[in-house]
């Protein structure tokens, strides 16, 4: 299997590269500004450059193009919605159309932020999206563009992504922030009025590659089976660090002034992916145990 990973220096992209290499796949990647330290062919690429994108795809003609690249800073997207749409919607549309031309399958990674957060039970793939900020709107537009293309397309939606970056072996995301504050004995305020289903990047990467080995191509939710608040997630992280919970403080979304609205509830129903792969998605406890060496402060 030949795979081209767009955004190979991102957290998810680095895990897709690493996981694919571990399976003996032929891997190449692109990066926007910083070249990752992978021993694979790498191309610097701005997804907004349509001609450059087509040229890279034509050079490699992979079996699969996996788009892990995106503008993910939610507040920056709110300030620059045109840029967000160019990267998160218009570029994927171009990639999907060209994948159809060169007969490559296309994986386009999306997000739980396509939902408005007014639900009270995990969102399934059949639920209607209704984003409440520019980031979610741009990602939903990207989904719609690639699904309307003639490319064979898989659209995994992830939530609250974290994990170990496989190019530099560093912990990234929410657990890294919690761990660093606990390590400095700093009070750590965490929301108790937001609910998410965290996606560990390594597990998500493996799941995406597993899905590619099935006949399924459509939207699918790839996350943990645990619908938790950041406070509850932080409590599990603190246990893995070897420290107590005394530094954790209950907080509210209202305590933070941010440019973009976040959905209060964006838990994803993972029944479809569990049925497709005939296995349960991990809990946050088991996902954190998988990266325990990076969490320990002892």
C-alpha positions as CSV (number, residue, x, y, z in Angstrom):
1,X,0.0,0.0,0.0
2,X,1.3,3.4,-0.9
3,X,0.1,6.4,1.2
4,X,0.8,10.1,0.9
5,X,0.2,11.9,4.2
6,X,-0.6,15.6,3.9
7,X,0.4,17.3,7.1
8,X,3.0,14.7,8.1
9,X,4.4,17.0,10.8
10,X,1.1,17.4,12.6
11,X,0.2,15.3,15.6
12,X,-2.2,13.0,13.8
13,X,-0.1,13.0,10.6
14,X,3.0,12.0,12.4
15,X,1.2,9.0,13.9
16,X,-0.3,8.0,10.5
17,X,3.2,8.1,9.0
18,X,4.7,6.0,11.9
19,X,1.8,3.5,12.0
20,X,1.9,3.0,8.2
21,X,5.7,2.5,8.3
22,X,5.2,-0.1,11.1
23,X,2.9,-2.0,8.8
24,X,5.3,-2.0,5.9
25,X,3.4,0.5,3.8
26,X,5.2,2.8,1.3
27,X,5.0,6.3,2.8
28,X,5.6,9.8,1.6
29,X,4.4,13.1,3.2
30,X,4.0,16.8,3.0
31,X,4.6,19.6,5.5
32,X,3.8,23.3,5.6
33,X,6.8,24.9,7.3
34,X,8.8,22.5,9.6
35,X,10.2,19.3,8.0
36,X,9.6,16.3,10.3
37,X,12.5,13.9,11.0
38,X,11.0,10.9,9.2
39,X,13.1,8.9,6.7
40,X,10.5,9.1,4.0
41,X,10.1,11.3,0.9
42,X,8.8,14.7,2.1
43,X,7.6,17.7,0.2
44,X,7.0,21.2,1.5
45,X,3.5,22.2,0.4
46,X,0.9,25.0,0.9
47,X,-2.5,23.4,0.4
48,X,-3.8,26.7,-0.9
49,X,-1.5,26.4,-4.0
50,X,-3.7,24.4,-6.3
51,X,-1.1,23.8,-8.9
52,X,1.5,22.6,-6.4
53,X,-1.0,20.3,-4.8
54,X,-1.8,18.7,-8.1
55,X,1.9,18.4,-9.0
56,X,2.7,16.5,-5.7
57,X,-0.2,14.1,-6.3
58,X,0.9,13.5,-9.9
59,X,4.5,12.9,-8.7
60,X,3.5,10.2,-6.3
61,X,0.1,8.8,-7.5
62,X,-0.4,6.9,-4.2
63,X,-3.1,4.4,-3.5
64,X,-4.3,6.6,-0.7
65,X,-4.0,10.3,0.1
66,X,-4.6,11.0,3.8
67,X,-5.3,14.6,4.6
68,X,-4.3,15.4,8.2
69,X,-3.5,19.0,7.4
70,X,-5.9,21.7,8.5
71,X,-6.2,25.1,10.2
72,X,-7.1,23.9,13.6
73,X,-6.7,27.0,15.8
74,X,-10.3,27.6,16.6
75,X,-10.0,31.3,17.6
76,X,-7.7,32.1,14.6
77,X,-10.3,30.6,12.3
78,X,-12.9,32.9,13.8
79,X,-10.6,35.9,13.1
80,X,-9.7,34.7,9.6
81,X,-12.7,32.7,8.3
82,X,-11.5,33.2,4.7
83,X,-8.2,31.5,5.4
84,X,-9.9,28.8,7.3
85,X,-12.3,28.1,4.4
86,X,-9.4,28.1,1.9
87,X,-7.4,25.5,3.9
88,X,-10.2,23.4,5.4
89,X,-12.7,23.4,2.6
90,X,-11.4,24.6,-0.8
91,X,-8.1,22.8,-0.6
92,X,-9.8,19.4,0.3
93,X,-12.2,19.9,-2.6
94,X,-9.2,20.3,-5.0
95,X,-7.4,17.3,-3.5
96,X,-10.6,15.1,-3.8
97,X,-11.2,16.0,-7.4
98,X,-7.6,15.3,-8.4
99,X,-7.6,12.0,-6.4
100,X,-10.5,11.0,-8.6
101,X,-8.4,11.9,-11.7
102,X,-5.4,9.8,-10.7
103,X,-7.5,7.0,-9.1
104,X,-6.3,7.5,-5.5
105,X,-8.5,7.0,-2.5
106,X,-8.9,10.0,-0.2
107,X,-9.0,10.2,3.5
108,X,-10.2,13.6,4.8
109,X,-10.0,14.0,8.6
110,X,-12.8,16.1,10.2
111,X,-13.9,17.1,13.6
112,X,-16.6,16.9,16.3
113,X,-16.9,20.7,16.0
114,X,-19.3,20.2,13.0
115,X,-22.0,19.8,15.8
116,X,-23.5,22.6,17.8
117,X,-23.2,21.0,21.2
118,X,-26.9,21.2,22.1
119,X,-27.3,17.4,22.3
120,X,-27.3,15.3,25.4
121,X,-26.3,12.0,24.0
122,X,-23.3,11.2,21.7
123,X,-23.7,12.4,18.2
124,X,-23.9,9.7,15.5
125,X,-22.9,10.0,11.9
126,X,-26.6,10.3,11.0
127,X,-27.1,13.4,13.2
128,X,-27.3,16.7,11.3
129,X,-24.3,18.9,11.7
130,X,-24.8,22.6,12.8
131,X,-21.4,24.2,13.5
132,X,-21.4,27.3,15.8
133,X,-18.0,28.8,14.8
134,X,-15.9,29.4,11.7
135,X,-13.7,26.4,12.3
136,X,-16.6,24.0,12.4
137,X,-18.2,25.6,9.4
138,X,-15.1,25.3,7.3
139,X,-14.6,21.7,8.3
140,X,-18.2,20.9,7.5
141,X,-17.8,22.6,4.1
142,X,-14.7,20.4,3.5
143,X,-16.6,17.3,4.3
144,X,-19.4,18.2,2.0
145,X,-17.0,19.0,-0.9
146,X,-15.1,15.7,-0.7
147,X,-18.2,13.6,-0.3
148,X,-19.8,15.3,-3.3
149,X,-16.7,14.6,-5.4
150,X,-16.2,11.5,-7.4
151,X,-13.3,10.3,-5.4
152,X,-13.5,7.3,-3.2
153,X,-13.5,9.0,0.2
154,X,-13.3,8.1,3.9
155,X,-14.1,11.0,6.4
156,X,-13.1,10.1,10.0
157,X,-14.3,12.7,12.5
158,X,-12.0,13.0,15.6
159,X,-12.5,14.8,18.9
160,X,-10.1,16.5,21.3
161,X,-7.0,15.0,19.8
162,X,-3.9,14.4,21.9
163,X,-0.9,12.0,22.1
164,X,2.7,11.5,21.3
165,X,4.2,13.3,18.2
166,X,6.0,10.5,16.5
167,X,8.6,12.7,14.8
168,X,10.0,14.2,18.0
169,X,8.6,11.8,20.6
170,X,7.0,14.6,22.6
171,X,3.7,14.5,24.3
172,X,1.2,17.0,22.8
173,X,-2.3,18.3,23.5
174,X,-4.4,18.5,26.6
175,X,-2.5,15.9,28.7
176,X,0.8,17.7,28.0
177,X,-0.7,20.9,29.3
178,X,-2.1,19.2,32.4
179,X,1.1,17.3,33.1
180,X,3.2,20.5,32.8
181,X,1.1,22.4,35.3
182,X,1.1,19.5,37.8
183,X,4.8,19.1,37.4
184,X,5.2,22.8,38.4
185,X,2.8,22.4,41.3
186,X,0.5,25.0,39.6
187,X,-3.3,25.1,40.2
188,X,-5.0,23.6,37.1
189,X,-8.5,24.9,36.3
190,X,-10.5,22.4,34.2
191,X,-14.0,22.7,32.8
192,X,-16.8,20.7,34.3
193,X,-19.4,22.0,31.9
194,X,-18.0,20.7,28.6
195,X,-18.2,17.0,27.4
196,X,-15.9,15.4,24.8
197,X,-14.7,12.0,23.6
198,X,-10.9,12.4,23.4
199,X,-9.1,10.8,20.5
200,X,-5.5,9.6,21.1
201,X,-3.6,10.2,17.9
202,X,-1.9,6.9,17.8
203,X,-5.1,4.9,18.3
204,X,-6.9,7.1,15.7
205,X,-4.1,6.6,13.2
206,X,-4.3,2.8,13.6
207,X,-8.1,2.9,13.3
208,X,-8.0,4.9,10.1
209,X,-5.5,2.5,8.5
210,X,-7.7,-0.4,9.6
211,X,-10.7,1.2,8.1
212,X,-8.8,1.5,4.8
213,X,-8.5,-2.2,4.7
214,X,-12.3,-2.6,4.8
215,X,-14.8,-1.7,2.0
216,X,-16.3,1.1,4.1
217,X,-16.0,4.6,2.7
218,X,-18.1,7.4,4.2
219,X,-18.2,9.4,7.4
220,X,-17.2,7.6,10.6
221,X,-16.5,8.7,14.2
222,X,-13.1,7.8,15.5
223,X,-12.7,8.6,19.2
224,X,-12.6,7.0,22.6
225,X,-15.7,5.4,24.1
226,X,-15.4,7.8,27.1
227,X,-17.7,10.9,27.1
228,X,-16.0,13.0,29.8
229,X,-15.5,16.6,31.0
230,X,-12.0,18.1,30.8
231,X,-12.0,17.9,34.6
232,X,-12.7,14.1,34.5
233,X,-10.0,13.7,31.8
234,X,-7.6,15.7,33.9
235,X,-8.2,13.5,36.9
236,X,-7.2,10.4,34.9
237,X,-4.1,12.2,33.6
238,X,-3.1,13.2,37.1
239,X,-3.3,9.6,38.2
240,X,-1.0,8.6,35.4
241,X,1.5,11.3,36.4
242,X,1.9,9.7,39.8
243,X,0.6,12.8,41.6
244,X,-2.6,13.5,43.4
245,X,-5.6,15.5,42.3
246,X,-5.2,18.3,44.8
247,X,-4.0,20.8,42.1
248,X,-7.1,20.3,39.9
249,X,-9.8,23.0,40.2
250,X,-13.3,22.9,38.9
251,X,-13.9,25.6,36.3
252,X,-16.5,26.8,33.8
253,X,-16.3,27.7,30.1
254,X,-17.7,31.0,31.2
255,X,-14.5,31.7,33.0
256,X,-12.6,32.0,29.8
257,X,-13.1,34.8,27.2
258,X,-12.4,33.3,23.7
259,X,-13.1,34.6,20.2
260,X,-14.9,31.4,19.1
261,X,-17.8,29.5,20.7
262,X,-17.1,25.9,21.6
263,X,-19.8,23.3,21.7
264,X,-20.7,22.4,25.3
265,X,-21.3,18.8,24.3
266,X,-19.5,17.2,21.3
267,X,-19.2,13.6,22.3
268,X,-19.1,11.2,19.4
269,X,-21.0,7.9,19.1
270,X,-18.5,5.3,18.1
271,X,-20.9,2.4,17.4
272,X,-20.3,2.5,13.7
273,X,-16.5,2.1,13.9
274,X,-16.9,-0.6,16.5
275,X,-19.2,-2.5,14.3
276,X,-17.0,-2.1,11.2
277,X,-13.9,-3.3,13.0
278,X,-15.6,-5.7,15.3
279,X,-13.9,-4.3,18.4
280,X,-14.6,-1.8,21.1
281,X,-13.1,1.6,21.0
282,X,-10.7,2.3,24.0
283,X,-11.7,4.1,27.2
284,X,-9.6,7.2,28.1
285,X,-8.1,5.1,30.9
286,X,-6.7,2.5,28.5
287,X,-5.6,5.2,26.0
288,X,-3.7,7.0,28.7
289,X,-2.1,3.8,29.9
290,X,-0.7,3.3,26.3
291,X,1.3,6.6,26.7
292,X,2.0,6.2,30.4
293,X,5.8,6.6,30.0
294,X,5.3,10.1,28.6
295,X,2.9,11.1,31.4
296,X,4.8,9.9,34.5
297,X,6.4,12.6,36.7
298,X,8.2,10.1,39.0
